[in-house]
Protein backbone atom coordinates (compact mmCIF):
# COMPACT_ATOMS: atom_id res chain seq x y z
CA UNK A 1 0.00 0.00 0.00
CA UNK A 2 1.36 3.40 -0.97
CA UNK A 3 0.20 6.95 -0.29
CA UNK A 4 1.13 9.53 -2.95
CA UNK A 5 3.70 7.05 -4.33
CA UNK A 6 7.03 8.52 -5.42
CA UNK A 7 10.63 7.33 -5.41
CA UNK A 8 12.76 7.76 -2.30
CA UNK A 9 15.06 10.11 -4.20
CA UNK A 10 12.85 11.62 -6.90
CA UNK A 11 14.63 12.96 -9.98
CA UNK A 12 14.65 16.70 -10.59
CA UNK A 13 12.16 17.15 -13.39
CA UNK A 14 10.11 19.85 -15.06
CA UNK A 15 6.60 19.15 -13.69
CA UNK A 16 5.03 20.16 -16.99
CA UNK A 17 7.00 17.47 -18.80
CA UNK A 18 7.29 14.66 -16.25
CA UNK A 19 5.54 13.29 -13.18
CA UNK A 20 7.36 13.46 -9.81
CA UNK A 21 8.69 9.93 -10.40
CA UNK A 22 10.10 10.94 -13.79
CA UNK A 23 7.48 9.41 -16.08
CA UNK A 24 6.98 11.45 -19.25
CA UNK A 25 3.72 13.40 -19.62
CA UNK A 26 1.95 14.50 -22.81
CA UNK A 27 3.96 17.75 -23.00
CA UNK A 28 7.22 15.93 -22.46
CA UNK A 29 6.26 13.53 -25.22
CA UNK A 30 5.85 16.55 -27.51
CA UNK A 31 2.12 16.41 -28.19
CA UNK A 32 0.92 19.87 -29.29
CA UNK A 33 -1.61 21.23 -26.84
CA UNK A 34 -3.67 24.40 -26.73
CA UNK A 35 -3.81 26.90 -23.90
CA UNK A 36 -1.44 28.09 -21.19
CA UNK A 37 -0.87 25.59 -18.35
CA UNK A 38 -0.33 26.41 -14.69
CA UNK A 39 3.12 25.75 -13.19
CA UNK A 40 2.41 22.02 -12.69
CA UNK A 41 -0.43 21.56 -15.20
CA UNK A 42 -2.39 19.99 -12.35
CA UNK A 43 -5.61 20.57 -10.42
CA UNK A 44 -3.37 21.60 -7.52
CA UNK A 45 -2.42 24.73 -9.45
CA UNK A 46 -5.70 26.11 -8.13
CA UNK A 47 -4.59 27.62 -4.79
CA UNK A 48 -5.58 25.51 -1.80
CA UNK A 49 -6.57 22.33 -3.65
CA UNK A 50 -4.91 19.19 -2.25
CA UNK A 51 -4.90 15.64 -3.66
CA UNK A 52 -4.02 12.38 -1.93
CA UNK A 53 -3.72 8.75 -3.05
CA UNK A 54 -3.84 5.32 -1.53
CA UNK A 55 -2.60 2.76 -4.06
CA UNK A 56 -3.13 -0.98 -3.53
CA UNK A 57 -1.08 -3.38 -5.68
CA UNK A 58 -0.77 -6.83 -4.15
CA UNK A 59 -0.49 -10.43 -5.36
CA UNK A 60 -0.43 -12.15 -8.71
CA UNK A 61 -1.73 -15.30 -10.36
CA UNK A 62 -5.21 -16.81 -10.41
CA UNK A 63 -8.18 -14.93 -9.02
CA UNK A 64 -9.18 -15.95 -5.50
CA UNK A 65 -12.10 -13.70 -4.48
CA UNK A 66 -11.24 -11.93 -1.27
CA UNK A 67 -7.53 -12.73 -1.65
CA UNK A 68 -6.63 -10.99 -4.90
CA UNK A 69 -4.73 -10.09 -6.95
CA UNK A 70 -5.43 -6.50 -5.95
CA UNK A 71 -5.04 -3.56 -8.34
CA UNK A 72 -7.08 -0.67 -6.93
CA UNK A 73 -7.04 2.33 -4.60
CA UNK A 74 -8.58 5.63 -3.54
CA UNK A 75 -8.07 9.24 -4.61
CA UNK A 76 -9.00 12.11 -2.28
CA UNK A 77 -9.46 15.78 -3.25
CA UNK A 78 -9.84 18.62 -0.75
CA UNK A 79 -11.29 21.72 -2.49
CA UNK A 80 -9.74 24.14 0.04
CA UNK A 81 -7.17 21.78 1.49
CA UNK A 82 -7.59 19.75 4.66
CA UNK A 83 -7.58 22.81 6.91
CA UNK A 84 -10.10 24.68 4.76
CA UNK A 85 -12.81 22.00 4.74
CA UNK A 86 -15.26 23.98 6.94
CA UNK A 87 -15.40 26.72 4.29
CA UNK A 88 -17.73 25.39 1.55
CA UNK A 89 -17.26 26.03 -2.16
CA UNK A 90 -19.78 26.82 -4.88
CA UNK A 91 -20.35 23.70 -6.99
CA UNK A 92 -22.34 22.16 -9.81
CA UNK A 93 -22.39 18.72 -11.43
CA UNK A 94 -23.41 17.12 -14.72
CA UNK A 95 -24.13 13.53 -15.75
CA UNK A 96 -23.29 13.02 -19.41
CA UNK A 97 -24.06 9.30 -19.13
CA UNK A 98 -25.44 8.00 -15.86
CA UNK A 99 -24.19 4.40 -15.84
CA UNK A 100 -22.18 5.13 -12.69
CA UNK A 101 -22.27 6.73 -9.27
CA UNK A 102 -21.30 9.97 -7.57
CA UNK A 103 -22.79 10.36 -4.11
CA UNK A 104 -23.73 13.69 -2.58
CA UNK A 105 -24.78 15.27 -5.85
CA UNK A 106 -28.44 15.71 -4.92
CA UNK A 107 -27.34 18.09 -2.15
CA UNK A 108 -25.01 19.90 -4.57
CA UNK A 109 -27.94 20.28 -6.97
CA UNK A 110 -30.23 21.54 -4.22
CA UNK A 111 -27.91 24.03 -2.54
CA UNK A 112 -25.19 24.83 -5.06
CA UNK A 113 -22.38 24.26 -2.59
CA UNK A 114 -19.99 21.52 -1.48
CA UNK A 115 -18.71 21.23 2.08
CA UNK A 116 -16.91 17.85 2.08
CA UNK A 117 -13.90 16.27 0.41
CA UNK A 118 -14.26 14.31 -2.84
CA UNK A 119 -13.16 10.67 -3.18
CA UNK A 120 -12.82 8.44 -6.25
CA UNK A 121 -12.40 4.66 -6.11
CA UNK A 122 -13.65 1.46 -7.77
CA UNK A 123 -17.31 0.62 -8.27
CA UNK A 124 -17.73 -1.76 -5.36
CA UNK A 125 -15.81 0.38 -2.87
CA UNK A 126 -18.00 3.47 -2.81
CA UNK A 127 -19.42 2.46 0.56
CA UNK A 128 -16.02 1.93 2.16
CA UNK A 129 -14.73 5.26 0.84
CA UNK A 130 -17.88 6.99 2.04
CA UNK A 131 -17.46 5.55 5.52
CA UNK A 132 -13.81 6.58 5.57
CA UNK A 133 -14.75 10.13 4.60
CA UNK A 134 -17.34 10.30 7.37
CA UNK A 135 -14.79 9.09 9.89
CA UNK A 136 -12.26 11.64 8.66
CA UNK A 137 -14.81 14.43 9.05
CA UNK A 138 -15.75 13.24 12.54
CA UNK A 139 -12.11 13.17 13.66
CA UNK A 140 -10.70 16.14 11.75
CA UNK A 141 -13.69 18.46 11.27
CA UNK A 142 -16.15 17.59 14.04
CA UNK A 143 -18.11 20.83 13.61
CA UNK A 144 -19.15 19.65 10.15
CA UNK A 145 -20.03 16.11 11.16
CA UNK A 146 -21.80 16.69 14.47
CA UNK A 147 -25.20 16.65 12.74
CA UNK A 148 -24.68 14.82 9.43
CA UNK A 149 -22.43 14.81 6.35
CA UNK A 150 -22.91 13.74 2.76
CA UNK A 151 -19.47 13.20 1.17
CA UNK A 152 -18.98 13.05 -2.59
CA UNK A 153 -17.68 9.62 -3.62
CA UNK A 154 -17.44 8.56 -7.29
CA UNK A 155 -16.39 5.33 -8.98
CA UNK A 156 -15.21 3.56 -12.12
CA UNK A 157 -14.93 -0.22 -12.73
CA UNK A 158 -11.57 -2.00 -12.45
CA UNK A 159 -12.78 -5.62 -12.49
CA UNK A 160 -10.62 -6.80 -15.41
CA UNK A 161 -7.41 -6.31 -13.43
CA UNK A 162 -8.61 -6.13 -9.83
CA UNK A 163 -10.39 -8.56 -7.52
CA UNK A 164 -13.22 -6.07 -7.36
CA UNK A 165 -15.56 -8.40 -5.46
CA UNK A 166 -12.88 -8.91 -2.82
CA UNK A 167 -13.73 -5.49 -1.36
CA UNK A 168 -10.08 -4.72 -0.64
CA UNK A 169 -10.58 -0.98 -0.20
CA UNK A 170 -11.42 -0.21 3.43
CA UNK A 171 -12.47 2.96 5.24
CA UNK A 172 -8.89 3.11 6.56
CA UNK A 173 -7.59 3.40 2.99
CA UNK A 174 -9.94 6.28 2.27
CA UNK A 175 -8.92 7.97 5.53
CA UNK A 176 -5.25 7.54 4.60
CA UNK A 177 -5.78 9.13 1.16
CA UNK A 178 -7.49 12.11 2.78
CA UNK A 179 -4.59 12.46 5.22
CA UNK A 180 -1.96 12.11 2.48
CA UNK A 181 -3.39 14.94 0.38
CA UNK A 182 -1.02 17.73 -0.62
CA UNK A 183 -0.50 20.37 -3.26
CA UNK A 184 2.16 20.57 -5.96
CA UNK A 185 2.96 18.14 -8.80
CA UNK A 186 0.94 14.92 -8.88
CA UNK A 187 1.81 11.40 -9.92
CA UNK A 188 -0.34 10.10 -12.78
CA UNK A 189 -1.34 6.82 -14.34
CA UNK A 190 -1.79 3.72 -12.18
CA UNK A 191 -2.18 5.46 -8.83
CA UNK A 192 -5.00 6.01 -6.36
CA UNK A 193 -8.49 5.15 -7.53
CA UNK A 194 -7.15 4.88 -11.08
CA UNK A 195 -4.78 2.00 -10.31
CA UNK A 196 -6.72 -0.74 -12.08
CA UNK A 197 -8.38 1.25 -14.87
CA UNK A 198 -8.19 1.02 -18.67
CA UNK A 199 -8.62 3.75 -21.29
CA UNK A 200 -9.10 3.09 -25.01
CA UNK A 201 -7.86 -0.46 -24.40
CA UNK A 202 -4.58 0.85 -22.98
CA UNK A 203 -3.59 1.34 -19.37
CA UNK A 204 -5.76 4.10 -17.90
CA UNK A 205 -6.06 5.69 -14.49
CA UNK A 206 -5.49 9.06 -12.87
CA UNK A 207 -4.64 12.22 -14.82
CA UNK A 208 -4.55 15.95 -14.28
CA UNK A 209 -3.93 19.23 -16.12
CA UNK A 210 -4.60 22.95 -15.76
CA UNK A 211 -5.01 26.14 -17.75
CA UNK A 212 -4.48 29.78 -16.84
CA UNK A 213 -6.88 32.32 -18.36
CA UNK A 214 -7.26 36.07 -18.26
CA UNK A 215 -10.67 37.73 -18.00
CA UNK A 216 -10.33 41.49 -18.07
CA UNK A 217 -7.67 42.40 -15.52
CA UNK A 218 -8.13 39.15 -13.61
CA UNK A 219 -6.09 35.96 -13.98
CA UNK A 220 -7.66 32.63 -13.04
CA UNK A 221 -6.68 28.96 -13.02
CA UNK A 222 -8.84 26.03 -14.11
CA UNK A 223 -7.62 22.62 -12.92
CA UNK A 224 -8.81 19.18 -13.98
CA UNK A 225 -8.48 15.80 -12.31
CA UNK A 226 -9.99 12.74 -13.94
CA UNK A 227 -10.15 8.98 -13.50
CA UNK A 228 -10.08 7.62 -17.05
CA UNK A 229 -11.63 4.22 -17.66
CA UNK A 230 -13.42 4.66 -20.98
CA UNK A 231 -13.13 4.38 -24.74
CA UNK A 232 -13.01 1.80 -27.53
CA UNK A 233 -9.50 1.15 -28.93
CA UNK A 234 -10.22 2.19 -32.56
CA UNK A 235 -11.55 5.56 -31.35
CA UNK A 236 -8.31 6.84 -29.79
CA UNK A 237 -7.19 10.07 -31.43
CA UNK A 238 -4.18 12.18 -30.44
CA UNK A 239 -3.84 15.73 -31.78
CA UNK A 240 -6.26 14.82 -34.56
CA UNK A 241 -4.33 11.72 -35.61
CA UNK A 242 -6.20 8.36 -35.58
CA UNK A 243 -3.96 6.26 -33.36
CA UNK A 244 -6.00 3.41 -31.88
CA UNK A 245 -7.26 2.01 -35.17
CA UNK A 246 -3.64 1.32 -36.18
CA UNK A 247 -2.72 -0.51 -32.95
CA UNK A 248 -5.15 -3.44 -32.70
CA UNK A 249 -2.80 -5.79 -30.88
CA UNK A 250 -3.11 -6.42 -27.15
CA UNK A 251 -6.64 -5.02 -26.88
CA UNK A 252 -8.19 -6.32 -23.63
CA UNK A 253 -11.70 -6.23 -25.13
CA UNK A 254 -10.58 -8.97 -27.57
CA UNK A 255 -10.04 -11.27 -24.58
CA UNK A 256 -12.91 -13.74 -24.21
CA UNK A 257 -12.80 -13.17 -20.43
CA UNK A 258 -13.35 -9.41 -20.83
CA UNK A 259 -16.60 -8.89 -18.95
CA UNK A 260 -17.81 -5.62 -20.52
CA UNK A 261 -18.75 -4.51 -24.05
CA UNK A 262 -16.00 -2.78 -26.03
CA UNK A 263 -15.91 0.90 -25.11
CA UNK A 264 -17.51 0.35 -21.71
CA UNK A 265 -16.08 1.93 -18.59
CA UNK A 266 -16.45 5.33 -17.02
CA UNK A 267 -14.86 8.74 -16.60
CA UNK A 268 -15.10 10.78 -13.43
CA UNK A 269 -13.88 14.36 -13.81
CA UNK A 270 -13.42 17.00 -11.13
CA UNK A 271 -12.95 20.64 -12.15
CA UNK A 272 -11.52 23.25 -9.79
CA UNK A 273 -11.16 26.97 -10.40
CA UNK A 274 -10.38 30.04 -8.34
CA UNK A 275 -12.60 32.12 -10.62
CA UNK A 276 -15.58 33.32 -8.54
CA UNK A 277 -18.53 31.46 -10.03
CA UNK A 278 -22.17 30.82 -9.22
CA UNK A 279 -23.38 27.21 -8.93
CA UNK A 280 -25.01 27.37 -12.36
CA UNK A 281 -21.72 28.52 -13.84
CA UNK A 282 -19.94 25.59 -12.16
CA UNK A 283 -22.46 23.28 -13.81
CA UNK A 284 -21.74 24.99 -17.14
CA UNK A 285 -18.05 24.15 -16.71
CA UNK A 286 -18.95 20.52 -15.94
CA UNK A 287 -21.02 20.36 -19.14
CA UNK A 288 -17.90 21.16 -21.20
CA UNK A 289 -16.03 18.02 -20.11
CA UNK A 290 -17.49 15.82 -22.91
CA UNK A 291 -16.02 18.20 -25.50
CA UNK A 292 -12.54 17.62 -24.09
CA UNK A 293 -13.07 13.86 -23.98
CA UNK A 294 -14.31 13.89 -27.58
CA UNK A 295 -11.03 15.50 -28.70
CA UNK A 296 -9.38 12.20 -27.72
CA UNK A 297 -11.84 10.25 -29.88
CA UNK A 298 -14.57 8.80 -27.67
CA UNK A 299 -18.15 8.64 -28.91
CA UNK A 300 -19.39 7.65 -25.42
CA UNK A 301 -20.76 4.24 -24.50
CA UNK A 302 -24.08 3.38 -22.88
CA UNK A 303 -22.04 1.35 -20.38
CA UNK A 304 -19.91 4.31 -19.32
CA UNK A 305 -20.62 6.37 -16.22
CA UNK A 306 -19.44 9.82 -17.28
CA UNK A 307 -20.11 12.11 -14.33
CA UNK A 308 -18.47 15.47 -13.72
CA UNK A 309 -18.34 17.94 -10.84
CA UNK A 310 -16.98 21.49 -10.85
CA UNK A 311 -16.31 23.77 -7.90
CA UNK A 312 -15.16 27.33 -7.40
CA UNK A 313 -12.88 28.37 -4.54
CA UNK A 314 -13.77 32.00 -5.17
CA UNK A 315 -15.56 34.01 -2.48
CA UNK A 316 -13.78 32.33 0.45
CA UNK A 317 -15.59 32.70 3.73
CA UNK A 318 -18.82 33.92 2.17
CA UNK A 319 -20.56 30.85 0.75
CA UNK A 320 -23.50 31.02 3.14
CA UNK A 321 -25.25 27.86 4.29
CA UNK A 322 -28.39 27.19 6.28
CA UNK A 323 -26.13 25.95 9.07
CA UNK A 324 -24.00 29.09 9.24
CA UNK A 325 -25.03 29.85 12.81
CA UNK A 326 -24.70 26.23 13.91
CA UNK A 327 -21.17 26.19 12.52
CA UNK A 328 -20.27 29.30 14.49
CA UNK A 329 -20.32 31.55 11.42
CA UNK A 330 -23.40 33.77 11.79
CA UNK A 331 -21.66 36.42 9.66
CA UNK A 332 -21.45 34.13 6.62
CA UNK A 333 -24.26 35.94 4.83
CA UNK A 334 -22.17 38.33 2.79
CA UNK A 335 -22.21 39.65 -0.74
CA UNK A 336 -20.29 37.74 -3.39
CA UNK A 337 -18.64 38.51 -6.69
CA UNK A 338 -18.68 36.38 -9.81
CA UNK A 339 -17.56 36.36 -13.42
CA UNK A 340 -20.35 37.66 -15.69
CA UNK A 341 -21.91 34.89 -17.74
CA UNK A 342 -20.92 36.57 -20.99
CA UNK A 343 -17.25 36.46 -19.99
CA UNK A 344 -17.07 32.74 -19.16
CA UNK A 345 -15.93 31.52 -22.58
CA UNK A 346 -12.20 31.42 -21.64
CA UNK A 347 -13.11 29.21 -18.68
CA UNK A 348 -15.08 26.87 -20.92
CA UNK A 349 -12.15 26.59 -23.35
CA UNK A 350 -9.79 25.95 -20.45
CA UNK A 351 -11.92 22.98 -19.35
CA UNK A 352 -11.93 21.48 -22.85
CA UNK A 353 -8.18 21.84 -23.36
CA UNK A 354 -7.25 20.64 -19.88
CA UNK A 355 -9.53 17.59 -20.07
CA UNK A 356 -7.89 16.56 -23.34
CA UNK A 357 -4.43 16.93 -21.82
CA UNK A 358 -5.37 15.04 -18.64
CA UNK A 359 -6.54 12.03 -20.69
CA UNK A 360 -3.33 12.06 -22.72
CA UNK A 361 -1.28 12.31 -19.52
CA UNK A 362 -3.02 9.17 -18.23
CA UNK A 363 -2.07 7.29 -21.39
CA UNK A 364 1.46 8.63 -21.85
CA UNK A 365 2.62 8.45 -18.22
CA UNK A 366 1.68 4.83 -17.73
CA UNK A 367 3.05 1.30 -17.98
CA UNK A 368 1.74 -2.21 -18.61
CA UNK A 369 -0.21 -3.88 -15.83
CA UNK A 370 -1.03 -7.55 -15.28
CA UNK A 371 -3.91 -8.37 -12.96
CA UNK A 372 -5.75 -11.52 -11.97
CA UNK A 373 -5.38 -14.73 -14.00
CA UNK A 374 -2.90 -13.10 -16.36
CA UNK A 375 -5.24 -10.32 -17.49
CA UNK A 376 -2.98 -7.74 -19.10
CA UNK A 377 -3.61 -4.15 -20.14
CA UNK A 378 -0.73 -2.68 -22.18
CA UNK A 379 0.55 0.84 -21.89
CA UNK A 380 0.27 3.09 -24.92
CA UNK A 381 3.32 2.16 -27.04
CA UNK A 382 5.31 5.40 -27.31
CA UNK A 383 7.44 4.54 -30.33
CA UNK A 384 4.47 3.29 -32.33
CA UNK A 385 2.62 6.53 -31.58
CA UNK A 386 5.64 8.52 -32.76
CA UNK A 387 5.67 6.57 -36.01
CA UNK A 388 1.97 7.11 -36.63
CA UNK A 389 2.12 10.83 -35.88
CA UNK A 390 5.17 11.32 -38.08
CA UNK A 391 3.07 10.25 -41.06
CA UNK A 392 0.56 13.07 -40.56
CA UNK A 393 0.72 16.81 -40.93
CA UNK A 394 0.58 17.19 -37.15
CA UNK A 395 4.11 16.90 -35.81
CA UNK A 396 5.32 16.31 -32.30
CA UNK A 397 6.62 19.47 -30.70
CA UNK A 398 10.18 19.42 -29.33
CA UNK A 399 9.89 19.02 -25.54
CA UNK A 400 11.67 22.34 -24.94
CA UNK A 401 8.75 24.25 -26.44
CA UNK A 402 5.91 21.81 -25.82
CA UNK A 403 2.63 23.58 -25.27
CA UNK A 404 3.96 27.00 -26.20
C-alpha positions in Angstrom: 0.0 0.0 0.0 1.4 3.4 -1.0 0.2 6.9 -0.3 1.1 9.5 -3.0 3.7 7.0 -4.3 7.0 8.5 -5.4 10.6 7.3 -5.4 12.8 7.8 -2.3 15.1 10.1 -4.2 12.8 11.6 -6.9 14.6 13.0 -10.0 14.6 16.7 -10.6 12.2 17.2 -13.4 10.1 19.8 -15.1 6.6 19.1 -13.7 5.0 20.2 -17.0 7.0 17.5 -18.8 7.3 14.7 -16.2 5.5 13.3 -13.2 7.4 13.5 -9.8 8.7 9.9 -10.4 10.1 10.9 -13.8 7.5 9.4 -16.1 7.0 11.4 -19.2 3.7 13.4 -19.6 2.0 14.5 -22.8 4.0 17.7 -23.0 7.2 15.9 -22.5 6.3 13.5 -25.2 5.8 16.5 -27.5 2.1 16.4 -28.2 0.9 19.9 -29.3 -1.6 21.2 -26.8 -3.7 24.4 -26.7 -3.8 26.9 -23.9 -1.4 28.1 -21.2 -0.9 25.6 -18.3 -0.3 26.4 -14.7 3.1 25.8 -13.2 2.4 22.0 -12.7 -0.4 21.6 -15.2 -2.4 20.0 -12.4 -5.6 20.6 -10.4 -3.4 21.6 -7.5 -2.4 24.7 -9.5 -5.7 26.1 -8.1 -4.6 27.6 -4.8 -5.6 25.5 -1.8 -6.6 22.3 -3.6 -4.9 19.2 -2.3 -4.9 15.6 -3.7 -4.0 12.4 -1.9 -3.7 8.8 -3.0 -3.8 5.3 -1.5 -2.6 2.8 -4.1 -3.1 -1.0 -3.5 -1.1 -3.4 -5.7 -0.8 -6.8 -4.2 -0.5 -10.4 -5.4 -0.4 -12.1 -8.7 -1.7 -15.3 -10.4 -5.2 -16.8 -10.4 -8.2 -14.9 -9.0 -9.2 -16.0 -5.5 -12.1 -13.7 -4.5 -11.2 -11.9 -1.3 -7.5 -12.7 -1.7 -6.6 -11.0 -4.9 -4.7 -10.1 -6.9 -5.4 -6.5 -5.9 -5.0 -3.6 -8.3 -7.1 -0.7 -6.9 -7.0 2.3 -4.6 -8.6 5.6 -3.5 -8.1 9.2 -4.6 -9.0 12.1 -2.3 -9.5 15.8 -3.3 -9.8 18.6 -0.7 -11.3 21.7 -2.5 -9.7 24.1 0.0 -7.2 21.8 1.5 -7.6 19.8 4.7 -7.6 22.8 6.9 -10.1 24.7 4.8 -12.8 22.0 4.7 -15.3 24.0 6.9 -15.4 26.7 4.3 -17.7 25.4 1.5 -17.3 26.0 -2.2 -19.8 26.8 -4.9 -20.4 23.7 -7.0 -22.3 22.2 -9.8 -22.4 18.7 -11.4 -23.4 17.1 -14.7 -24.1 13.5 -15.7 -23.3 13.0 -19.4 -24.1 9.3 -19.1 -25.4 8.0 -15.9 -24.2 4.4 -15.8 -22.2 5.1 -12.7 -22.3 6.7 -9.3 -21.3 10.0 -7.6 -22.8 10.4 -4.1 -23.7 13.7 -2.6 -24.8 15.3 -5.9 -28.4 15.7 -4.9 -27.3 18.1 -2.2 -25.0 19.9 -4.6 -27.9 20.3 -7.0 -30.2 21.5 -4.2 -27.9 24.0 -2.5 -25.2 24.8 -5.1 -22.4 24.3 -2.6 -20.0 21.5 -1.5 -18.7 21.2 2.1 -16.9 17.9 2.1 -13.9 16.3 0.4 -14.3 14.3 -2.8 -13.2 10.7 -3.2 -12.8 8.4 -6.2 -12.4 4.7 -6.1 -13.7 1.5 -7.8 -17.3 0.6 -8.3 -17.7 -1.8 -5.4 -15.8 0.4 -2.9 -18.0 3.5 -2.8 -19.4 2.5 0.6 -16.0 1.9 2.2 -14.7 5.3 0.8 -17.9 7.0 2.0 -17.5 5.6 5.5 -13.8 6.6 5.6 -14.7 10.1 4.6 -17.3 10.3 7.4 -14.8 9.1 9.9 -12.3 11.6 8.7 -14.8 14.4 9.1 -15.8 13.2 12.5 -12.1 13.2 13.7 -10.7 16.1 11.7 -13.7 18.5 11.3 -16.1 17.6 14.0 -18.1 20.8 13.6 -19.2 19.7 10.1 -20.0 16.1 11.2 -21.8 16.7 14.5 -25.2 16.6 12.7 -24.7 14.8 9.4 -22.4 14.8 6.4 -22.9 13.7 2.8 -19.5 13.2 1.2 -19.0 13.1 -2.6 -17.7 9.6 -3.6 -17.4 8.6 -7.3 -16.4 5.3 -9.0 -15.2 3.6 -12.1 -14.9 -0.2 -12.7 -11.6 -2.0 -12.4 -12.8 -5.6 -12.5 -10.6 -6.8 -15.4 -7.4 -6.3 -13.4 -8.6 -6.1 -9.8 -10.4 -8.6 -7.5 -13.2 -6.1 -7.4 -15.6 -8.4 -5.5 -12.9 -8.9 -2.8 -13.7 -5.5 -1.4 -10.1 -4.7 -0.6 -10.6 -1.0 -0.2 -11.4 -0.2 3.4 -12.5 3.0 5.2 -8.9 3.1 6.6 -7.6 3.4 3.0 -9.9 6.3 2.3 -8.9 8.0 5.5 -5.3 7.5 4.6 -5.8 9.1 1.2 -7.5 12.1 2.8 -4.6 12.5 5.2 -2.0 12.1 2.5 -3.4 14.9 0.4 -1.0 17.7 -0.6 -0.5 20.4 -3.3 2.2 20.6 -6.0 3.0 18.1 -8.8 0.9 14.9 -8.9 1.8 11.4 -9.9 -0.3 10.1 -12.8 -1.3 6.8 -14.3 -1.8 3.7 -12.2 -2.2 5.5 -8.8 -5.0 6.0 -6.4 -8.5 5.1 -7.5 -7.2 4.9 -11.1 -4.8 2.0 -10.3 -6.7 -0.7 -12.1 -8.4 1.2 -14.9 -8.2 1.0 -18.7 -8.6 3.8 -21.3 -9.1 3.1 -25.0 -7.9 -0.5 -24.4 -4.6 0.9 -23.0 -3.6 1.3 -19.4 -5.8 4.1 -17.9 -6.1 5.7 -14.5 -5.5 9.1 -12.9 -4.6 12.2 -14.8 -4.6 15.9 -14.3 -3.9 19.2 -16.1 -4.6 23.0 -15.8 -5.0 26.1 -17.7 -4.5 29.8 -16.8 -6.9 32.3 -18.4 -7.3 36.1 -18.3 -10.7 37.7 -18.0 -10.3 41.5 -18.1 -7.7 42.4 -15.5 -8.1 39.1 -13.6 -6.1 36.0 -14.0 -7.7 32.6 -13.0 -6.7 29.0 -13.0 -8.8 26.0 -14.1 -7.6 22.6 -12.9 -8.8 19.2 -14.0 -8.5 15.8 -12.3 -10.0 12.7 -13.9 -10.2 9.0 -13.5 -10.1 7.6 -17.0 -11.6 4.2 -17.7 -13.4 4.7 -21.0 -13.1 4.4 -24.7 -13.0 1.8 -27.5 -9.5 1.1 -28.9 -10.2 2.2 -32.6 -11.5 5.6 -31.4 -8.3 6.8 -29.8 -7.2 10.1 -31.4 -4.2 12.2 -30.4 -3.8 15.7 -31.8 -6.3 14.8 -34.6 -4.3 11.7 -35.6 -6.2 8.4 -35.6 -4.0 6.3 -33.4 -6.0 3.4 -31.9 -7.3 2.0 -35.2 -3.6 1.3 -36.2 -2.7 -0.5 -32.9 -5.2 -3.4 -32.7 -2.8 -5.8 -30.9 -3.1 -6.4 -27.2 -6.6 -5.0 -26.9 -8.2 -6.3 -23.6 -11.7 -6.2 -25.1 -10.6 -9.0 -27.6 -10.0 -11.3 -24.6 -12.9 -13.7 -24.2 -12.8 -13.2 -20.4 -13.4 -9.4 -20.8 -16.6 -8.9 -18.9 -17.8 -5.6 -20.5 -18.8 -4.5 -24.1 -16.0 -2.8 -26.0 -15.9 0.9 -25.1 -17.5 0.3 -21.7 -16.1 1.9 -18.6 -16.5 5.3 -17.0 -14.9 8.7 -16.6 -15.1 10.8 -13.4 -13.9 14.4 -13.8 -13.4 17.0 -11.1 -12.9 20.6 -12.1 -11.5 23.2 -9.8 -11.2 27.0 -10.4 -10.4 30.0 -8.3 -12.6 32.1 -10.6 -15.6 33.3 -8.5 -18.5 31.5 -10.0 -22.2 30.8 -9.2 -23.4 27.2 -8.9 -25.0 27.4 -12.4 -21.7 28.5 -13.8 -19.9 25.6 -12.2 -22.5 23.3 -13.8 -21.7 25.0 -17.1 -18.1 24.2 -16.7 -19.0 20.5 -15.9 -21.0 20.4 -19.1 -17.9 21.2 -21.2 -16.0 18.0 -20.1 -17.5 15.8 -22.9 -16.0 18.2 -25.5 -12.5 17.6 -24.1 -13.1 13.9 -24.0 -14.3 13.9 -27.6 -11.0 15.5 -28.7 -9.4 12.2 -27.7 -11.8 10.2 -29.9 -14.6 8.8 -27.7 -18.1 8.6 -28.9 -19.4 7.6 -25.4 -20.8 4.2 -24.5 -24.1 3.4 -22.9 -22.0 1.4 -20.4 -19.9 4.3 -19.3 -20.6 6.4 -16.2 -19.4 9.8 -17.3 -20.1 12.1 -14.3 -18.5 15.5 -13.7 -18.3 17.9 -10.8 -17.0 21.5 -10.9 -16.3 23.8 -7.9 -15.2 27.3 -7.4 -12.9 28.4 -4.5 -13.8 32.0 -5.2 -15.6 34.0 -2.5 -13.8 32.3 0.4 -15.6 32.7 3.7 -18.8 33.9 2.2 -20.6 30.9 0.7 -23.5 31.0 3.1 -25.2 27.9 4.3 -28.4 27.2 6.3 -26.1 26.0 9.1 -24.0 29.1 9.2 -25.0 29.9 12.8 -24.7 26.2 13.9 -21.2 26.2 12.5 -20.3 29.3 14.5 -20.3 31.6 11.4 -23.4 33.8 11.8 -21.7 36.4 9.7 -21.5 34.1 6.6 -24.3 35.9 4.8 -22.2 38.3 2.8 -22.2 39.7 -0.7 -20.3 37.7 -3.4 -18.6 38.5 -6.7 -18.7 36.4 -9.8 -17.6 36.4 -13.4 -20.3 37.7 -15.7 -21.9 34.9 -17.7 -20.9 36.6 -21.0 -17.3 36.5 -20.0 -17.1 32.7 -19.2 -15.9 31.5 -22.6 -12.2 31.4 -21.6 -13.1 29.2 -18.7 -15.1 26.9 -20.9 -12.2 26.6 -23.4 -9.8 25.9 -20.4 -11.9 23.0 -19.4 -11.9 21.5 -22.8 -8.2 21.8 -23.4 -7.2 20.6 -19.9 -9.5 17.6 -20.1 -7.9 16.6 -23.3 -4.4 16.9 -21.8 -5.4 15.0 -18.6 -6.5 12.0 -20.7 -3.3 12.1 -22.7 -1.3 12.3 -19.5 -3.0 9.2 -18.2 -2.1 7.3 -21.4 1.5 8.6 -21.9 2.6 8.5 -18.2 1.7 4.8 -17.7 3.1 1.3 -18.0 1.7 -2.2 -18.6 -0.2 -3.9 -15.8 -1.0 -7.5 -15.3 -3.9 -8.4 -13.0 -5.8 -11.5 -12.0 -5.4 -14.7 -14.0 -2.9 -13.1 -16.4 -5.2 -10.3 -17.5 -3.0 -7.7 -19.1 -3.6 -4.1 -20.1 -0.7 -2.7 -22.2 0.5 0.8 -21.9 0.3 3.1 -24.9 3.3 2.2 -27.0 5.3 5.4 -27.3 7.4 4.5 -30.3 4.5 3.3 -32.3 2.6 6.5 -31.6 5.6 8.5 -32.8 5.7 6.6 -36.0 2.0 7.1 -36.6 2.1 10.8 -35.9 5.2 11.3 -38.1 3.1 10.3 -41.1 0.6 13.1 -40.6 0.7 16.8 -40.9 0.6 17.2 -37.2 4.1 16.9 -35.8 5.3 16.3 -32.3 6.6 19.5 -30.7 10.2 19.4 -29.3 9.9 19.0 -25.5 11.7 22.3 -24.9 8.8 24.3 -26.4 5.9 21.8 -25.8 2.6 23.6 -25.3 4.0 27.0 -26.2 
